[in-house]
Amino acid sequence: MQKQQSGFTLIEVMIVAAILAILAGIAYPSYMAQVRKSNRADAMVLINEVAQRMQRCFTAQNTYKPKEKGTCAVVDEVTDSAGIISNEELYVAKLASGDHTETTYLLKVTPVSGTSQASDNDCKTFTLSQTGVRKAFNGSNVDTTDSCWK
């Protein structure tokens, strides 16, 4: 009497592994793109919070550029080289260089290097001016405002 063998052949196992690899190769990039898209909310929260703090300083000091350091903490923080880090530590807010006067400012939010958002080339930079003009740019500095500020 011959005993019947049960199980899978090596070919069958390799075919299943190949199919799983193809599915993972398609699904993982889509998953990461969705994660980056949802993490952009952290940038929007940060830029709006900093803008509100800037407005409060303007109300109190009648300027976005106080003469004395320490008069307006948010201005000191966004002009510091470290900037203001978001709650999720994915983005950093700074004042755009050359765009900060007594009556104007341009906030610039960029991803913190080493985070998942650093590879978000669709919405690399978010900006907001004192007049409320919102912009977004991809990794090549092409305006992507319509798709990023949703």
C-alpha positions, 0 to 999 in steps of 0.5 A: 500500500502506498501512502498518499502525500498531502501538502503543497508543491514548491511550485504552488508555494512560489506562485502564491508568494509571487502573487502576494509580492505583486499585490504588496508592490501595488498596495504599499505605495498607495497606502503610503501616499494615503498616509502622507495625504492624511498627515498634511493636516498636521501642516495645516493645523500648524500654519493656522495656529502660528498665524493666529499667534502672529495676529495676536502679537500684531494686535498687542504690538501693532507690528509683526516685527517687534523691536525688542526680542522677547516681546512676542514669543511667536516671532522669536520662535519662527525666526529662530533657526529651529522654527516651530515644530508641529504637534506630530513632529512632522512639520516645521514652521518658519518665516520665509526669508525676506518676507517679514516686515512690520505689517507683513509676513509669510509663514512657510511650513516644510516637512521635518527631514527623516519623517514620512512627510519628507518624501511627500513630493506632491505637497512639499511646502505650505505657505500662508500670508498675513492676508490669508493667501494660502499656497502649496508647492511640490518638490519642484516648486510648482504650485499645487495649492488646489490639490494640497489645501483641501 
